[in-house]
Amino acid sequence: MNPVYFSHWFKQKTDCGFKEYITHIRLQEVRHWLLNSDHTINWIAEYVGYQDVAHL
């Protein structure tokens, strides 16, 4: 599937951009791990797909 077509299709179906959607999902995971574990913020950031805490 063409990336431009996918992006347009995704936005039509979800009413938000793909990158925005992924960011939302990642932040939900971060929140979950922060509230329900004793993992470090560094571990959580890496676990959900960020390069490091600064990108989070």
Kinemage of the C-alpha trace (Angstrom):
@kinemage 1
@onewidth
@group {chain A} dominant
@subgroup {mainchain}
@vectorlist {calphas} color= white
{ca met a 1} P 0.000 0.000 0.000
{ca asn a 2} L 1.301 3.437 -0.877
{ca pro a 3} L 2.239 5.404 2.299
{ca val a 4} L 0.396 8.528 1.112
{ca tyr a 5} L -2.740 6.525 0.331
{ca phe a 6} L -2.534 4.718 3.684
{ca ser a 7} L -2.178 8.005 5.550
{ca his a 8} L -5.223 9.468 3.787
{ca trp a 9} L -7.264 6.284 4.307
{ca phe a 10} L -6.290 6.047 8.006
{ca lys a 11} L -7.265 9.662 8.657
{ca gln a 12} L -10.655 9.107 6.986
{ca lys a 13} L -11.346 6.036 9.117
{ca thr a 14} L -10.082 7.285 12.477
{ca asp a 15} L -10.304 11.069 12.216
{ca cys a 16} L -6.656 11.398 13.315
{ca gly a 17} L -3.294 10.977 11.660
{ca phe a 18} L -1.341 7.738 11.933
{ca lys a 19} L 1.582 9.302 13.825
{ca glu a 20} L -0.857 11.013 16.196
{ca tyr a 21} L -2.576 7.662 16.794
{ca ile a 22} L 0.713 5.873 17.515
{ca thr a 23} L 1.772 8.645 19.916
{ca his a 24} L -1.560 8.360 21.741
{ca ile a 25} L -1.174 4.576 22.122
{ca arg a 26} L 2.407 4.929 23.353
{ca leu a 27} L 1.439 7.541 25.937
{ca gln a 28} L -1.374 5.326 27.208
{ca glu a 29} L 1.202 2.568 27.706
{ca val a 30} L 3.582 4.971 29.463
{ca arg a 31} L 0.811 6.017 31.826
{ca his a 32} L -0.064 2.402 32.557
{ca trp a 33} L 3.555 1.469 33.337
{ca leu a 34} L 4.138 4.565 35.464
{ca leu a 35} L 1.062 3.898 37.579
{ca asn a 36} L 1.375 0.114 37.826
{ca ser a 37} L 5.058 -0.754 38.061
{ca asp a 38} L 8.339 0.240 39.651
{ca his a 39} L 10.195 0.329 36.334
{ca thr a 40} L 12.334 3.376 35.689
{ca ile a 41} L 11.184 6.044 33.281
{ca asn a 42} L 14.167 5.120 31.096
{ca trp a 43} L 13.000 1.506 30.882
{ca ile a 44} L 9.409 2.552 30.155
{ca ala a 45} L 10.430 4.998 27.428
{ca glu a 46} L 12.507 2.341 25.681
{ca tyr a 47} L 9.846 -0.340 26.168
{ca val a 48} L 7.136 1.693 24.436
{ca gly a 49} L 9.397 2.568 21.522
{ca tyr a 50} L 11.123 5.838 22.320
{ca gln a 51} L 14.896 6.121 21.845
{ca asp a 52} L 15.284 7.674 25.281
{ca val a 53} L 13.485 9.771 27.886
{ca ala a 54} L 14.218 13.020 26.021
{ca his a 55} L 12.077 11.781 23.110
{ca leu a 56} L 9.274 10.853 25.463
